[in-house]
């Protein structure tokens, strides 16, 4: 019986999810998104695709300079939500994707898809929010494009932002670099962005206001890198900002890319009371709910104390904590130990629990 219950032997059948058409889950950052990339885009792009471990941004050599490059599109509904709007979300999200490669952002592009009939006052508020967010993040908005589509075609406004940043010499962060013995570090409480969106979109109140955690993470990342020997992050293996797919999605992606297992102490993961209540009410797992101002890092145990201390000295990392350990057991899997002492396999969501959250 013990062998039957041993979690390392658990397997789950692959769901039957063959699709002839795009469904909402294809944009959710979960398994369907990964399958779309692996089985449609990469084969179609062929040798022109950069086939590497999944990253938030690609790192490219340009002579003696290493550049990080990323792009993202934002279709969040509603356009304005507690703690932010589509404008600052677009800037912060793109800056954070660069930061997860250890890059300092240099410049962003801005692309707008506007629906006919959108009030210029609304567009102005979004643009002003982007300007404020760019100033806070220390990045310039240098180029862009605007298109207008017919009424009813764009939910008011979509935004695309691309970004380029510079990766300092010696900084090496990669999702396939995690090693057994590494510690998993989280920068703070999870689930706030997804619950903030749901609270206003569905008109559900949870007893207290939940604000999005949308924020630029560059300064926090630079403090973490500087806390390591040589000041280049030696000992920090990988970083991800757990947006779509939540914390579970990021942990699973790194475990799969590195060929390692992760033991997650779920009791150590900070979940705000309001988020926990909202997830219980809606039947959601907080580990799958999106964040827009948090990061998770895989760190060598010899430097983890210094890294966590540096994080806690930064406003955006004051509640940083160790939430798990990397193991050579159950490679490619994340296994969580719950607050009740039970063990469960934590997987990426199939699609997206909360669509249109970014």
C-alpha positions in Angstrom: 0.0 0.0 0.0 2.9 2.4 0.8 4.2 2.0 -2.8 0.7 2.8 -4.2 0.5 6.0 -2.1 4.1 7.1 -2.8 3.7 10.5 -4.7 6.8 9.9 -6.8 4.9 7.1 -8.7 1.8 9.2 -9.5 1.0 9.7 -13.1 -1.9 11.4 -14.7 -3.4 10.7 -18.1 -3.0 13.4 -20.7 -6.4 15.1 -21.2 -8.0 14.8 -24.6 -7.9 18.4 -25.8 -7.4 18.3 -29.5 -8.8 21.5 -30.9 -9.6 22.6 -34.4 -10.1 26.2 -33.3 -8.4 28.6 -30.8 -10.0 28.6 -27.4 -9.5 31.0 -24.5 -7.2 28.6 -22.8 -4.6 28.9 -25.5 -3.8 32.4 -24.1 -3.8 31.4 -20.5 -0.1 30.6 -19.9 -0.8 27.0 -19.1 -0.6 23.7 -20.9 -2.6 24.8 -23.9 -0.3 27.8 -24.4 2.8 25.6 -24.3 1.3 23.1 -26.8 0.4 26.0 -29.1 4.0 27.1 -29.1 5.6 23.7 -29.3 3.3 22.1 -31.9 2.3 25.1 -34.1 4.5 28.1 -33.8 8.0 26.5 -33.5 7.4 24.0 -36.4 6.0 26.8 -38.5 8.9 29.2 -37.8 11.5 26.4 -38.4 15.1 27.3 -38.2 14.3 31.0 -37.7 12.9 30.2 -34.2 15.0 30.5 -31.1 14.3 27.1 -29.7 15.6 27.2 -26.1 14.2 26.8 -22.6 11.1 29.0 -22.2 12.2 32.5 -21.0 10.4 35.7 -20.2 12.9 37.4 -22.6 15.4 36.2 -25.1 19.1 37.1 -24.5 20.9 38.0 -27.7 24.6 38.8 -28.4 25.1 42.1 -30.2 28.9 42.4 -30.5 30.3 42.7 -27.0 26.9 43.7 -25.7 24.3 41.2 -24.4 20.7 42.4 -25.0 17.5 41.0 -23.6 14.4 41.4 -25.8 10.8 40.7 -25.0 7.3 41.5 -26.3 3.8 41.2 -24.7 0.2 42.2 -25.5 -2.3 43.3 -22.9 -6.0 42.7 -23.3 -7.1 43.0 -19.6 -10.7 43.8 -18.8 -11.6 46.1 -17.2 -9.1 48.7 -18.4 -8.9 50.2 -14.9 -8.8 48.1 -11.7 -7.7 48.5 -8.1 -4.0 49.3 -8.0 -3.6 50.1 -11.7 -4.7 50.1 -15.3 -3.8 48.5 -18.6 -1.2 51.2 -19.2 1.0 50.8 -16.2 0.4 47.0 -16.3 1.9 47.0 -19.9 5.0 48.9 -18.8 5.6 47.0 -15.6 5.0 43.6 -17.3 7.5 44.2 -20.0 10.1 45.7 -17.7 9.7 42.6 -15.4 10.1 40.2 -18.3 13.5 41.9 -19.0 14.4 41.8 -15.4 13.9 38.0 -15.2 17.0 37.7 -17.5 18.9 40.1 -15.2 18.6 43.0 -17.7 18.4 46.7 -17.0 15.6 48.0 -19.3 16.7 50.4 -21.9 13.7 51.2 -24.0 10.1 50.1 -24.8 7.8 50.4 -27.8 4.1 51.0 -27.5 1.5 49.7 -29.8 -2.2 50.6 -29.5 -5.2 48.9 -31.0 -8.1 51.3 -30.4 -11.8 50.6 -30.9 -13.8 53.2 -32.7 -15.8 55.2 -30.2 -13.3 55.0 -27.4 -13.3 58.2 -25.4 -10.1 60.2 -25.8 -10.2 61.0 -22.1 -9.9 57.2 -21.3 -7.0 56.9 -23.8 -5.3 59.9 -22.2 -5.6 58.4 -18.7 -4.0 55.2 -20.0 -1.2 57.0 -21.8 -0.5 59.1 -18.7 -0.3 56.0 -16.5 2.2 54.5 -19.0 4.4 57.6 -18.7 4.3 57.6 -14.9 5.2 53.8 -14.9 8.0 54.3 -17.3 9.5 57.1 -15.2 9.3 54.9 -12.1 10.9 52.0 -13.9 13.7 54.2 -15.4 12.9 53.3 -19.0 12.1 55.3 -22.1 9.1 54.9 -24.4 10.8 55.4 -27.8 8.6 54.2 -30.6 5.1 53.0 -31.2 2.1 52.5 -33.5 -1.6 53.1 -33.4 -4.4 51.3 -35.3 -8.1 51.7 -35.1 -10.7 48.9 -35.6 -14.4 49.0 -35.8 -16.8 49.4 -32.9 -17.2 46.2 -31.0 -13.9 44.7 -32.2 -11.4 45.5 -29.4 -13.2 46.0 -26.0 -12.1 49.6 -26.1 -8.3 49.2 -26.1 -5.5 46.7 -26.4 -1.8 47.5 -25.8 1.3 45.8 -27.1 4.7 46.7 -25.6 8.1 45.4 -26.6 11.3 46.0 -24.6 15.0 45.8 -24.9 17.5 45.8 -22.0 21.2 45.3 -21.3 22.5 42.2 -19.5 25.7 42.9 -17.6 28.7 40.7 -18.1 28.7 37.7 -15.9 25.0 37.6 -15.3 23.7 34.2 -16.2 20.0 33.4 -15.4 18.3 30.5 -17.2 15.2 28.4 -16.6 17.2 25.3 -17.3 19.9 26.0 -14.7 18.2 24.9 -11.4 20.2 22.2 -9.5 19.3 19.8 -6.7 19.8 21.5 -3.4 18.8 24.9 -4.6 16.3 26.8 -2.5 13.1 28.3 -4.0 12.6 32.0 -3.0 9.4 34.0 -3.4 9.4 37.8 -3.1 6.1 38.2 -1.4 2.3 37.4 -1.2 0.7 35.8 -4.2 -2.7 36.2 -6.0 -3.4 39.9 -5.6 -3.5 40.9 -9.2 -5.9 38.1 -10.3 -8.2 38.7 -7.4 -8.2 42.5 -8.0 -9.3 42.0 -11.6 -12.0 39.5 -10.7 -13.4 41.7 -7.9 -14.2 44.5 -10.2 -15.0 42.5 -13.3 -17.5 40.3 -11.6 -18.7 42.8 -9.0 -17.7 40.4 -6.2 -16.7 41.9 -2.8 -14.5 39.9 -0.4 -14.8 42.1 2.7 -11.8 44.2 1.9 -10.3 45.8 -1.2 -7.6 43.9 -3.0 -5.2 45.9 -5.1 -3.1 44.6 -7.9 0.5 44.2 -7.1 1.6 45.6 -10.4 5.1 47.1 -10.0 8.6 47.1 -11.7 11.0 44.6 -10.3 14.3 45.8 -11.8 15.7 47.4 -8.6 14.8 44.3 -6.6 16.5 42.0 -9.1 19.6 44.2 -9.1 19.8 44.1 -5.3 19.6 40.3 -5.5 22.4 40.1 -8.0 24.6 42.5 -6.1 24.2 40.4 -2.9 26.0 37.4 -4.6 29.8 36.9 -4.9 31.2 39.2 -7.6 27.9 41.2 -7.7 26.7 39.3 -10.8 24.2 37.0 -9.3 26.5 33.9 -9.0 24.4 31.3 -7.2 21.1 32.7 -8.5 20.1 30.1 -11.2 16.8 31.3 -12.5 14.0 33.8 -12.0 10.4 34.1 -13.2 7.6 36.5 -12.6 4.6 34.3 -12.0 2.0 36.1 -14.1 -0.4 33.9 -16.2 -0.5 30.4 -14.7 0.5 31.8 -11.3 3.3 30.5 -9.0 2.5 26.9 -10.0 3.0 27.6 -13.6 6.5 29.2 -13.1 7.7 26.4 -10.8 6.5 23.7 -13.2 8.2 25.4 -16.2 11.6 25.7 -14.4 11.3 22.1 -13.1 10.6 20.8 -16.6 13.3 22.9 -18.2 16.0 21.9 -15.7 14.9 18.3 -15.3 14.6 18.6 -11.6 11.9 18.2 -9.0 10.6 20.8 -6.6 9.4 20.2 -3.1 7.1 23.1 -2.2 6.2 23.9 1.4 2.7 25.3 0.8 2.4 26.6 4.4 5.4 28.9 3.7 3.8 30.5 0.7 2.3 33.9 1.8 -1.3 34.2 0.7 -3.2 37.3 1.9 -6.4 36.5 3.8 -8.6 38.3 1.2 -7.0 36.3 -1.6 -7.5 33.1 0.3 -11.1 33.9 1.0 -11.7 34.9 -2.6 -10.2 31.7 -4.0 -12.2 29.6 -1.6 -15.4 31.4 -2.7 -14.6 31.0 -6.4 -13.1 27.5 -6.2 -9.6 28.7 -7.3 -6.2 27.6 -6.3 -4.1 30.6 -5.2 -1.0 29.0 -6.7 -2.6 29.4 -10.1 -3.7 33.0 -9.7 -1.7 35.7 -11.6 0.7 38.1 -10.1 2.2 41.2 -11.7 4.8 42.4 -9.1 6.3 39.2 -7.7 9.2 37.0 -8.6 10.3 33.5 -7.8 14.0 32.6 -7.8 16.0 29.4 -7.6 19.1 30.1 -5.5 22.2 28.1 -4.4 21.9 27.4 -0.6 25.3 28.9 0.1 24.0 32.4 -0.9 20.3 32.2 -0.2 20.6 33.9 3.2 22.3 37.0 1.6 19.9 37.0 -1.3 16.8 37.0 1.0 18.3 39.7 3.2 18.9 41.9 0.2 15.3 41.3 -1.0 13.8 42.2 2.4 15.7 45.5 2.3 13.8 46.4 -0.8 10.2 47.7 -0.6 9.0 45.1 -3.1 10.7 42.2 -1.3 10.0 42.9 2.4 8.1 39.6 2.8 10.6 37.5 0.8 10.8 33.9 2.0 12.1 30.4 1.2 9.2 28.3 0.0 10.8 25.1 -1.3 13.8 23.0 -2.2 15.0 21.5 -5.5 15.5 17.8 -5.6 16.8 15.1 -8.0 13.6 13.1 -7.2 10.5 13.3 -9.4 12.2 15.3 -12.2 10.0 17.7 -14.0 7.4 17.7 -11.2 6.4 20.0 -8.4 5.2 18.2 -5.3 3.6 20.3 -2.5 3.2 19.5 1.2 0.1 21.2 2.4 -0.5 22.8 5.8 -2.3 19.6 6.9 0.7 17.5 6.2 -0.7 15.9 3.0 1.2 15.7 -0.2 -0.1 16.6 -3.7 1.3 17.0 -7.2 1.1 20.6 -8.3 0.6 21.0 -12.1 0.3 23.9 -14.4 -3.3 24.8 -15.2 -4.7 23.5 -18.5 -5.8 26.9 -19.6 -6.5 30.0 -17.5 -8.7 30.2 -14.3 -9.2 33.9 -14.8 -9.1 34.9 -18.4 -8.2 38.4 -19.6 -6.2 39.3 -16.4 -3.3 40.9 -18.3 
